[in-house]
Amino acid sequence: MKTGTDRLALDPTLASRLHDGRLALLAHPASVTSRLEHVSALLARLGKRPRIVFGPEHGYGGEAQDMIGVADAKDLHGTTIRSLYGEHFADLSPRDVDFEGVDQVVVDLQDVGSRYYTFVWTAVLVMRAAARLGIPTLVLDRPNPLGHTVVEGRSLDPAFRSFVGLEPLPVRHALTLGEICAHRADVEGLPKEALTIVRCEELDRGALASSWDRPFVMTSPNMPTFETALVYPGGCLLEGTNLSDGRGTTRPFELTGAPWVDGEKLAKGLADTGLPGFTARPVTFFPMFHKHAQKVCGGVQIHVTDAASFRPYATYLALVALAHHAHREEFRFRTEKYEFVDTIPAFDLLTGRAEARERIVNGDDPRAIAETESGVHADDVELLASARAAALARMI
């Protein structure tokens, strides 16, 4: 397999498409070739050093924790690093002044296949801002670590838009970042020249990152391994609750619980659902920071035993429901501001609608919630097919 960045490194005809010295680059630490050369070093080697660099959530260097604003900076060469994750929603988009002297944007971001992983939305916002000024965007596409065949979770209701779901898309979407950008470009009527996608060659759409011919490079501070990415379409739901999401431990999103959780009971409840592809192991753990910092927590670790059949979104919906039903006095859904929104519960922003939370509060059966809320509607299947077709028309 060759990613868009690999192809740029190997094919002089692709390198000739870059505008000498007039580039803007949107990238992060996982923007590397199969030989682990960062795209910024590759561009410099090609004589195409960017005039400005954009950094997504967690920062261009990937140091910042979740929902922590990142300041602008300079790199070692004095190039401006413009943060696209600040204190306000407006900070998520580049300003017109950021494009002064720029006539092409290069995007190289590794997504992890979940609607709420915000890098895809940063790419869309940058593409929009550039297109408004007549500046084309070149996306160096990358494969989806979760493969391109399994889809989970309904598209969000447009009333629940946020930075964890800027536009309608299933939770586990099975698309590449380039395909999502192409879909939005078509929906928003952007001309063909506004977006070009350097496709992945020899892409096995059924393959997961565990079979890639390269290491999995951590994409953010709490996405250290492929195993983390595999549980994340469900594990991120924990952010909408007062259950630990495993931050402050060495196994984020795989570990969850709270000081008041009975791990044995939670593990048995998950086993009783009959959901496939995992084992929930009762544990105690001690987060060093974040929720329940430096307190002993009871809970479970989700061990994926069969990645092909494992359905993370369904599994963690059931987990949240079980924790709620067993600990009604202690459990709560997050009501504080979440990703710049303070009028809608975080859990609803993540699921894209209110039904799942309402059914959990009503005491519905966890397996029934998991099965119905993780299902995909016909409209979503059509959306995904449309996105792939849109990308094919813009690929080189």
C-alpha positions in Angstrom: 0.0 0.0 0.0 1.1 3.5 -0.8 -0.5 6.5 0.9 -0.8 9.8 -0.8 2.3 10.9 1.0 4.2 7.8 0.0 3.3 8.5 -3.6 4.4 12.1 -3.4 7.8 10.9 -2.1 8.2 8.5 -5.0 6.6 10.1 -8.0 8.2 13.3 -9.5 5.1 14.0 -11.5 3.1 14.4 -8.3 5.8 16.6 -6.8 5.5 18.8 -9.8 1.9 19.6 -8.8 3.1 21.4 -5.7 3.4 25.2 -5.8 7.0 26.2 -5.0 7.2 28.2 -1.8 3.6 29.2 -1.8 2.1 26.3 0.2 0.1 26.1 3.4 0.4 22.7 5.2 -2.2 21.1 7.5 -0.5 18.2 9.3 0.2 16.5 12.6 2.8 14.0 14.0 1.3 11.0 12.1 1.7 12.7 8.7 4.6 10.4 7.8 5.6 8.1 4.9 6.0 4.4 5.3 9.7 5.1 6.2 8.4 7.5 9.0 9.6 10.7 7.2 7.4 13.5 8.2 5.6 15.3 5.4 7.2 18.6 6.4 10.7 17.0 5.9 9.5 15.5 2.6 8.3 18.9 1.3 11.6 20.5 2.4 13.5 17.8 0.6 11.5 18.5 -2.5 12.2 22.2 -2.2 8.6 23.1 -1.3 8.8 24.4 2.3 5.4 25.8 3.4 4.9 29.5 4.2 2.5 28.6 7.0 1.6 25.4 8.9 -1.8 24.7 10.4 -2.2 22.5 13.4 -5.4 20.7 14.3 -6.8 19.8 17.7 -3.9 18.6 20.0 -1.5 20.9 18.1 0.8 20.5 15.1 3.2 18.7 17.4 0.5 16.6 19.0 1.3 17.5 22.6 -2.0 19.0 23.9 -4.6 16.9 25.8 -8.3 16.9 24.7 -10.2 20.2 24.5 -7.1 22.2 25.5 -6.6 25.4 23.4 -3.3 25.5 21.6 -1.4 28.8 20.9 0.2 29.8 17.7 3.9 29.2 17.5 7.0 29.1 15.1 8.8 26.0 14.0 12.6 25.6 14.0 12.8 27.3 10.6 10.7 30.3 11.8 7.6 29.2 9.9 4.4 30.3 11.5 2.4 27.4 13.1 -1.2 28.6 13.1 -3.3 26.7 15.7 -6.8 25.7 14.5 -7.9 24.7 18.0 -8.3 27.6 20.4 -10.8 28.8 23.0 -13.7 29.6 20.7 -15.5 27.9 17.8 -14.3 30.6 15.5 -10.7 29.5 16.2 -11.4 26.2 14.4 -11.2 27.9 10.9 -8.3 29.7 9.4 -8.6 33.5 8.8 -8.3 35.1 5.4 -5.0 36.7 6.5 -3.5 33.2 7.1 -3.6 32.6 3.4 -1.6 35.7 2.4 1.0 34.6 -0.1 -0.5 31.1 -0.3 -1.9 29.6 -3.5 -2.2 26.0 -2.5 -3.1 24.1 0.6 -1.7 20.6 1.3 -3.5 18.4 3.8 -2.0 15.3 5.4 -3.8 14.0 8.4 -4.3 10.4 9.6 -7.9 9.9 10.7 -9.1 7.0 12.9 -12.4 6.3 11.3 -14.9 7.9 13.8 -17.1 10.9 13.2 -16.1 12.5 16.4 -12.4 12.4 15.8 -12.1 16.1 14.8 -9.3 16.0 12.2 -11.6 15.4 9.3 -13.7 18.4 10.3 -10.5 20.6 10.5 -9.7 19.5 7.0 -13.2 20.4 5.8 -13.0 23.8 7.4 -9.6 24.5 5.9 -10.8 23.4 2.4 -13.9 25.7 2.8 -11.8 28.7 3.8 -9.3 28.1 1.0 -12.0 27.6 -1.6 -13.7 30.8 -0.7 -10.5 32.6 -1.7 -10.0 30.6 -4.8 -7.1 28.6 -3.4 -7.1 24.8 -4.2 -6.6 22.1 -1.6 -4.5 19.0 -2.3 -5.3 16.1 0.1 -2.7 13.4 0.6 -5.1 10.6 1.4 -4.6 7.8 3.9 -6.5 4.6 4.7 -9.0 4.2 7.4 -7.4 2.2 10.3 -10.8 0.5 10.9 -11.2 -0.6 7.3 -13.7 0.6 4.7 -16.5 -1.9 4.9 -18.0 -1.9 8.4 -20.3 1.0 9.3 -21.9 1.7 12.7 -24.3 4.3 14.1 -26.8 6.6 12.5 -25.9 9.9 10.9 -26.4 12.8 13.2 -29.5 14.9 13.2 -28.4 18.3 11.8 -29.7 20.0 15.0 -26.9 18.2 16.8 -24.0 19.6 14.8 -20.8 20.3 16.7 -17.0 19.9 16.2 -17.5 16.2 17.0 -20.0 16.0 14.1 -19.8 19.0 11.9 -22.0 17.4 9.2 -24.1 14.3 8.9 -22.0 11.1 8.9 -22.3 7.7 10.6 -20.3 7.3 13.8 -18.0 4.6 12.3 -18.0 5.8 8.7 -15.6 3.5 6.8 -14.4 6.5 4.7 -11.0 8.1 4.2 -10.5 11.8 5.0 -10.2 12.5 1.3 -13.6 10.9 0.7 -15.2 13.0 3.4 -13.7 16.2 2.0 -14.9 15.2 -1.5 -18.4 14.5 -0.3 -18.6 17.9 1.4 -17.1 19.6 -1.7 -19.8 18.1 -3.8 -22.6 18.9 -1.4 -21.4 22.5 -1.0 -20.9 23.0 -4.7 -17.2 23.5 -4.7 -15.6 23.4 -8.2 -13.5 20.5 -9.2 -10.3 22.5 -9.0 -11.0 23.4 -5.4 -10.1 19.9 -4.2 -7.7 17.2 -5.6 -7.0 14.0 -3.7 -3.8 12.0 -4.1 -5.3 8.5 -3.6 -3.9 5.5 -1.8 -2.6 2.9 -4.2 -3.0 -0.8 -3.6 -5.6 -0.1 -0.9 -7.3 -3.2 0.5 -10.6 -1.7 1.6 -11.2 -4.6 4.0 -7.9 -4.4 5.8 -7.5 -3.0 9.3 -4.4 -1.1 10.4 -3.1 -4.3 12.1 -2.3 -5.6 8.6 -0.6 -2.4 7.3 3.0 -2.6 6.1 4.0 0.2 8.5 3.8 1.1 12.2 0.7 2.7 13.6 1.8 6.2 14.6 -0.1 7.8 17.4 -2.3 10.5 16.1 -3.0 12.3 19.4 -1.9 11.9 23.0 -4.6 9.3 23.9 -4.6 7.4 20.6 -1.3 5.5 21.0 -2.1 2.2 19.3 -4.4 0.6 16.7 -6.1 -1.2 19.6 -7.1 2.2 20.9 -8.5 3.2 17.5 -10.4 0.0 17.3 -12.4 0.7 20.5 -12.7 4.4 20.0 -16.0 4.6 18.1 -17.5 3.3 21.3 -15.0 4.4 23.9 -15.4 8.1 23.0 -19.0 7.9 24.3 -17.5 7.8 27.8 -16.6 11.5 27.4 -20.3 12.2 27.6 -20.6 10.6 31.1 -18.8 10.7 34.5 -17.2 7.3 33.8 -13.5 7.4 33.3 -12.5 7.2 29.6 -9.1 5.8 30.6 -7.2 9.0 30.2 -4.5 9.2 32.8 -3.8 5.5 32.3 -1.7 3.6 29.7 -4.9 2.1 28.1 -7.2 5.1 27.2 -10.7 4.1 26.1 -10.0 0.4 26.7 -10.2 1.0 30.5 -13.3 2.5 32.0 -15.0 2.7 35.4 -15.3 4.9 38.4 -14.7 4.7 42.2 -18.3 3.4 42.6 -18.4 0.9 39.7 -18.6 -2.8 40.5 -16.3 -4.2 37.8 -17.4 -7.8 38.3 -21.0 -6.9 37.8 -20.3 -4.7 34.8 -18.2 -7.5 33.1 -20.9 -10.1 33.7 -23.6 -7.7 32.3 -21.5 -7.1 29.2 -21.0 -10.9 28.7 -24.7 -11.5 29.1 -25.5 -9.1 26.2 -24.0 -11.7 23.8 -22.4 -8.9 21.8 -19.5 -10.4 19.8 -15.7 -10.0 19.4 -14.6 -8.9 22.9 -14.1 -9.9 26.5 -14.7 -7.5 29.4 -12.2 -8.2 32.2 -12.9 -6.8 35.7 -10.2 -4.4 36.8 -9.2 -1.8 39.3 -7.1 1.1 38.0 -5.7 4.5 39.2 -5.9 7.4 36.7 -3.1 9.8 37.2 -5.1 12.7 35.7 -8.4 13.5 34.1 -11.7 12.0 35.6 -11.3 10.5 39.1 -7.6 11.4 39.1 -5.6 9.5 41.7 -8.6 7.5 42.9 -8.9 3.8 42.8 -11.6 2.9 40.2 -13.5 -0.3 39.7 -14.4 -1.1 36.1 -13.4 -3.2 33.1 -10.9 -3.4 30.3 -12.3 -4.2 26.9 -10.1 -6.8 25.2 -11.0 -7.2 21.5 -10.8 -10.9 20.7 -12.1 -10.7 17.1 -11.7 -7.4 15.4 -13.8 -8.5 12.4 -16.9 -9.1 14.5 -16.3 -6.5 17.2 -18.8 -3.6 17.1 -17.3 -0.9 19.4 -20.3 1.5 19.2 -22.8 -1.1 20.1 -20.5 -2.5 22.9 -20.0 0.8 24.6 -23.7 1.8 24.3 -24.5 -1.3 26.2 -21.7 -0.6 28.7 -23.0 2.9 29.4 -26.5 1.6 29.9 -25.3 -1.2 32.2 -23.3 1.3 34.3 -26.3 3.7 34.5 -28.8 1.0 35.5 -26.4 -0.4 38.2 -25.4 3.0 39.7 -28.3 5.3 39.2 -27.4 7.5 42.2 -23.7 8.0 41.1 -23.8 7.8 37.3 -24.6 11.0 35.4 -24.4 12.3 31.8 -22.1 15.3 31.3 -23.9 18.6 31.2 -20.8 20.9 31.2 -19.7 22.6 27.9 -18.3 20.1 25.5 -16.5 21.0 22.3 -17.7 24.6 22.4 -21.4 23.6 23.0 -23.2 24.2 26.3 -26.8 23.8 25.2 -26.9 20.1 24.3 -25.6 17.2 26.5 -22.3 15.9 25.3 -23.6 12.3 24.9 -26.2 13.6 22.4 -23.5 15.5 20.4 -21.6 12.2 20.2 -24.5 10.0 19.3 -25.8 12.7 17.0 -29.3 12.7 18.6 -31.1 12.4 21.9 -32.6 8.9 21.6 -29.8 6.8 23.0 -29.4 8.8 26.2 -33.2 9.0 26.7 -33.5 5.2 26.3 -30.7 4.7 28.8 -32.4 7.0 31.3 -35.7 5.2 30.8 -34.1 1.9 31.8 -34.3 0.2 28.4 -32.6 -3.1 27.9 -28.8 -2.5 27.1 -28.7 -5.1 24.3 -31.8 -3.6 22.7 -30.3 -0.1 22.9 -27.0 -1.3 21.4 -28.6 -3.1 18.5 -31.1 -0.4 17.4 -29.0 2.7 18.0 -25.9 1.3 16.3 -27.8 0.4 13.1 -27.3 2.2 9.8 -30.1 3.6 7.8 -30.5 3.4 4.0 -29.9 7.1 3.7 -26.5 6.7 5.3 -25.6 3.9 2.9 -26.4 6.2 0.1 -24.4 9.0 1.6 -21.3 6.8 1.9 -21.6 5.6 -1.7 -22.0 9.2 -2.8 -18.8 10.2 -0.9 -16.8 7.4 -2.6 -18.1 8.4 -6.0 -17.3 12.1 -5.3 -13.8 11.2 -4.3 -13.1 9.1 -7.4 -14.0 12.1 -9.5 -11.3 14.2 -7.7 -8.5 11.6 -7.4 -5.2 11.4 -9.1 
